[in-house]
């Protein structure tokens, strides 16, 4: 059974057909790219996967069950987490608090223990803090734990956002343009990080990215979206030489 199946999914906004009969399959442990020109509908697909948008047709199956119609927090609880093209950290909270927040989703102490400050609350909070510190250590951010997240350099903010997503304990991680705004060295480091987190956390990863060096360097298979439709699927070598993909990115030759 595939980990994720997007079956004939479509969505319209008024008269605009943003995504049309989209079909994507991810097997457990795969690292898959979703690429396409600006406005092709890539982030819209992510928004449907995470419950931000409700598809107008089709189905999304995760681990054998439909997730269409679930709230975003329910989908996160099911095991899907994401990052954003524009970094969305809690900028006025510390680095540590940013990572602690998703751990509370799995907290064992209940509302009553929290309100009454019972021993179970303090024990639970201590466990969450320890887990968050371990996560920061893994991402090389433990020495920044008391800094406000807004004060981190751009590359470290990206790492923190990924760390926060992983704190939700996902099985599927969606990365929305993780290399946006990065220089070549930061992009190279990100490639190694993506490989590393996939293996260390036993993840399946679907990423949107415009940086073709990153996509071709890390993805095992690639789907290409153009005007809301999947026009190609294959290995990086197959995608690089696909006439439909070349046309979508470079335009069709005009004969006068």
N, C-alpha and C positions, 0 to 999 in steps of 0.2 A: 504494500500500500504506500502510495506517495505521501510525503509529509504534507504537501500543499498542492491543491488543484484549483486553478482558476478556470471555470468552465463557462465559455460563451458570455462573459461578463460585459455589460455595457452600461453606460450612464449618459444621460442628456441633461443639459442645463438650458431650459427653454427650448429654443430651436437648434442649439449647438450640440452635436454629437461628440462628446469629449473622448469616450472610449467605446469601441464597437466590436462585439464578439471576440473578446480577448481570451486566449487560452494559454495558460502557463502551468507547467508541472515542475515541482521541485522534489527531488528525492532526498532522504535524510543524509546530511553531511555534505551536500553539494554547495558550491560557491558559484552563484549565477549572477550575470549582469543583465540589466534592463537599460538599453540605450535608445537614443532617438533624438532628432532635432528639438530645439526649444518649442514648447507648445504641443509636443506629440502626445501628451497624456500620461507621462511616466509618474509624476507625483500624484495625479488623480488615482492611478492604480494603487499606490501606497495608501492613499486616504480611504479607499474602499476596503483594502485589506485590514486597516486598523479601526474601521467603524466610524470614521469621520464623515464619510459619504456613504449613502445607501445605494447600491446598484439598482438600476431600473430594470435590469434583466440579468439572467444567469445566476450562478452559484459559486461560492467560495468554500472549499472543503479543507479543513485543517485537521489532521490526524483522524480522518474518517468522519468528521462531523461538520455540518454547515455552521459558519460563523456570521452569515448575513443577518443583519438586524440586531446583533449584539452591540452593547455599548462599548466604547473604547476601553474602559477599565476592565470589562469582562473579557475582552479579547486579550488584553495584557495578562490577565490571570490565566487564560488558556495557554499562554506560552509564546506570544508574539510581541516583540518590542521593536522600537524604531528610534532612529536619530533623524534630525531635520537638516534641510539644506542651509537654512539660517539657524545658527546655534540657539537653542532655547533652554539655557540653563536658568536656574533661580539665581540671578546675578547678585542679589543682595543677601544671599545665604553663603555660608562657608562651603568650601570644597567638601568637607566631611558631611555637612548636612544635605548637600545635593545628592550624595550617594545613599545616605540613610533613608531618605524618603521612600524609594521603591521597596526597600526591605520591610517597611511597615505593612506592605500588602500581605506579607507572609507571617506577620507577627502572631504569636500564640496567645498573648494576653488580650483580653477583650476590652470593650468600652468601659464596663463597670470598674475593672482593675485600674484603668487609666484615670478615670474621673476621681476615684477614691484613693488613688496612689497606693494601691495594695502592693505587697511584696512581689507579686507576679509581674506588675508593671515595671518595677525597677530591674528585675532580673531580665525581662524581655528587652528593655532598653539597652542594658549592658551587652546583651548578645548581639543586638543590631549594631551597636557601635563597634564591637569587635569585628563583625563581618565587614562593615563598611571600611574599617581601617585595613583589613586584609585585602579588600578589593583595590583600595588606593595604592597599597604596596605593590600589587601586581602590575599596576599601570604607571608606577614610578611617580606617584603624586602624594605619597604619604607626608613628605616634608612640606607640602602646601596645604595640609588639612585645615588649618585655621585661617587661611586667607579667604577673602571674598572671591567668589568665582569670577566676578567681573574683572579682577585684577590679574588674572592669569594671561600669559601670552596666548595668541590664537591657537597654535598647535596644541597646547596643553588643554585649552578649552574643548577642543575636539576630542582629545583623549578622555577628558572628564565626562563628556556627553556619552561616549561609548561605554565608559565604566558605569555610569548611571543606568543606561539601558540594560547592561548585563546584570545589574543588581536586582532586576525584576525576574531573574532566573528564566530567561526565554529559551525556547528550543529553535525558534526562527528569529533571526535578527535582520531588520530592514535598515539599510544604510542609504540615506538620501544625500547624494553628492558629498561624501565625506572629505574629498580632496579640494572642495571649493575654497579658494583663497589661499591655498598652500603653495609654497615654493617647491622646486624640484626635489630638494633634499627632504623636505617634510613629506612630500608625496611618496618618495621611496621608503621612508620610515613607516608611513601608513600602510603601504603594501605588505611589509613584513608584519606589522601589527595585525592586519586582517587575517593573514595566514595563521598567525600565532593564536589569536582568540578563537578561530574556528576549531583548531585542534585541541586547545587547552579546555575549552568550555563545551566541546562536542556539539557545535552549532551547525545549523544550516543558514546560509547567508544569501540574501538577495540584495543587490546594490544597484542604485542609479548613479551614473557618473558620466561627466562630459570629458574627463581626462582619459583619452584613449590608451595612453601608455599604462595607466593603472588598470583599466578594464581588461586590456589584452594580456597584461602581466599576471593577473590574479584569477580571472574567471575561467571556469572549466567549460561552461556553455554561456551563450549570450542570446537574449531575445532582443529584437529590434522593433520598436514601435514608431509608427509614422501616421499622423492624422488619426490617432486613436486605434489603429489596427496593427496587429503583429504582421510584419512583412517578411521576417526572416528569423530563423533559429538555427544555431549550430555552434561549432567550436570557434575560437578566435580566428584561426586561419580561414575557416569557411566564411566567416562574416566579413573579413577584410577584403575578400575577393568577390563578394556577392554583388551582382549588378544592381539589384534593387536597393541595397544599402548605400552603395556609392551614389546612386541617383538621389536618394532621400537626403544625403548630406551635401552633395555637391551640385545638385540640380540636373535637370535633363538637358542634353545637348540640343541646341536650337538650330535647325537647318533653314537657312534663308533662301 
